[in-house]
Amino acid sequence: MKLGLTLPSFVRDPEIPLGVARASEDAELAAVFVYDHLFRVGADGTRRPALEAVALLGAVAQATSTISVGSLVFRAGLRPPASLGAAIQTADRIAPGRVLATIGAGDSQSREENVSFGLGFGTMADRIATLRA
């Protein structure tokens, strides 16, 4: 069995997830993952900002040397396909053979993020079609 964990992404200090990634590598976990969200709504109703997933993935890839690094999951509708592909390829150059890239269509919990940043959300069929782009 291989074990991995999701890094804390809804924090202001990027050293927090980087420290968790390094500790995970020291503990010989198989992988660490970043969330692809723009914010989360806290229990008090306020927005908790997120560390941007592509940037965090690159930082984690650089800060570690053996552990696999990945996404849970990159949303196809947040970035143009060529941009997301280039970002994943760059992370793979930083961490050859260690990147686990996953891409999804998003779910109803993603609607508020997309709308507040001026991004379309569309129907489930629309979002699935973005995966083919």
N, C-alpha and C positions, 0 to 999 in steps of 0.2 A: 504494500500500500504506500502511496505517496501522499504527503500532506503539504498543503499550502495555506496561506492566509491572505486576507484582504487588508491592505494597508490603510491606516487612517488618512482619509482624504479631506475631511471637513474640519481642517485645522488651519490656523494662520501660519504656523511655523513649519516650513518644509523639513526641518531637521527631525521632526517627530516621525514621519513615515520613513525617512532615510535611516534613522536609528533602528526602527522596527525591522526594516529590510536587512540591515547588517546583522542584527541579532538573530533573525530568521536564518540567514545564511550560516552563522556560527552554530546554530542549533541543528544544522543540516536538514532543514525543511526543503521540500522539492521546489517550491515556487512562492512568489508573492504577486499580488494583483492590485491594480489601481482601478478606482471607479471612474467612469466617464460621465460626470455630472457637473453642472455649472453652479449649483447650490442645492441645499436641502433645507426644508422648512423644519425648524426646531419645534420642540414640544410647546414652546411659548408662542409659536406662530411667526417668529422672526426667521429671516433667511440666514442660513449658515453658509458662508462662501466655501467653495471647494478649491483645492489645488487642481489646476488644469491637468487632465490625464496624460496627454502626450508629453508635456514638459516633465511631469513627475515620472513617467515611464523612462524617459531618457536619463533623468537624474538617478533613478534607482539602478538602471542598467550600468551607469558609470560608477556608482558607489559600491557595487557588488562585483564579484568575479566568477562565481560558480552557480548561484541559484538562478532558476528560470524566473523570468519577469513577464507579466502579461496584463491584460485588460479584462475588466468585468463590466460590461462589454463596451467596446467603442460603438457609439450610435452612428449609423450611416448618415443620418440627416443633419448631424452637427457640423460636418466639414465636407468640402467637395471631395469626391472619391480620390482624385489624383493627389490631393493634399494629405489625406489620411494614409494613402498607400506610401507616399514618400516618407511620412513620419514613421511608419512602421519599418520601412526599409532602413531608415537612419538608425532607429533603435537596434535593429538587427546588426548593423555595422558596429555599433558600440558594444553589443553583447552577442557576438556571433553564435548562432545556434541555441540561444537561451530565451528568445522572445516567443511568447505564446499569444498570438493576436486573435482576438475574437471580435466579431462584428455583428451587431444586432439592429433591429428596427425600432427599438424603444417601446415603451408601454404607456399606459394612461398616466402613470406618475411622472412621466417626462414632459407632459403637455405644458405645464406651467413654465418650466424652464425654457422650452422652445419659444413659446409665445412671448415671454418677457424679454427675450433677446432678439425678437423680430424674425424668428425662424419659423417656417411652416411646420405644421405637425401632420395634418392630413389624416386620412383613414388608415386602418391597419393595412389595407391593400396598397395604399399609396406608400406607406413606410416600408412595406416588404419590397415594393418595386425599386426603392432606393438601393436595396441590397444587390440588385442586378446591375446597377450602374457601374 
